[in-house]
């Protein structure tokens, strides 16, 4: 009986740890994007582009998150015209999480770097 209880406890612990890591990684893409935008000066660095590319290849990332990361990769002073349509759709999608809508909105109005108000929003996403 004691072995069954121990085995059950270990199994529950393993499941909890697996689910916890999946939940934590679900928000990590947003945090990476927000951090890149916080430090942005005209365009992301090569190292930041590598981090963003990891998001675009992450099966745990949402399609919206991947589109936002891709838009940041393509960023050069302002958002590429080809990414604006996707970002507008995300920004106006009521079913999208608030942080994804905010990131899309920040990118749509971005000119070289985020505004002071946008930086406040980004700070909250990083925390």
Residue pairs with C-beta under 8 A, 6 or more apart in sequence:
22 60
25 58
25 60
26 60
29 55
29 58
29 60
29 61
29 65
29 69
30 65
30 99
30 100
30 103
30 125
31 125
31 126
32 51
32 52
32 54
32 55
32 69
33 52
33 55
33 65
33 68
33 69
33 72
33 103
34 99
34 103
34 122
34 125
34 126
35 122
35 126
36 44
36 48
36 51
36 52
36 72
37 72
37 103
37 106
37 107
37 110
37 114
37 118
37 122
38 114
38 119
38 122
38 123
38 126
39 48
40 75
40 110
40 113
40 114
41 112
41 113
42 76
42 77
42 112
42 113
43 75
43 76
43 77
44 52
44 72
44 73
44 75
48 72
49 73
52 69
52 70
52 72
52 73
53 69
53 73
55 61
55 65
55 66
55 69
56 66
56 69
56 70
56 73
58 66
61 69
62 100
64 90
64 93
64 96
64 100
64 104
65 100
67 83
67 86
67 87
67 90
68 87
68 90
68 100
68 103
68 104
68 107
70 83
71 79
71 80
71 83
71 86
71 87
71 107
72 107
74 80
74 82
74 83
75 107
75 110
77 111
77 112
78 110
78 111
78 112
79 87
79 107
79 108
79 110
83 107
84 108
87 104
87 107
87 108
88 104
88 108
90 96
90 100
90 101
90 103
90 104
91 101
91 104
91 105
91 108
92 101
93 101
96 104
99 125
102 121
102 125
103 125
106 114
106 118
106 121
106 122
109 115
109 118
110 118
114 122
